[in-house]
Amino acid sequence: MGHSDCDETMGRLSLYLDRELSEEEVGEVMIHLHSCPPCEQVFDFQAELKRLVRKECCTDDAPARLRAWVRKLAVEKTEPAR
């Protein structure tokens, strides 16, 4: 397991969290995460952050400015790269 494996996994982590990878890619990321504690820590942090944002920021109780920011990020993520 080399540095390039970590770079590749970190590059696909967002897609992995959003369930946008093929089954083969999911398997590759999972294998790497289970065998690389530093990458697994990054994954755990990002997964928890995503969960908290979804839970706390996407309700009517969240400030309107925060909800707008989260919606903007979601739209930007779905737009094709320029």
Summary of the structure (lengths in Angstrom):
residues: 82
radius of gyration: 14.9
end to end distance: 32.9
largest distance: 44.8
contacts: 181
relative contact order: 0.10
helix: 78%
strand: 0%
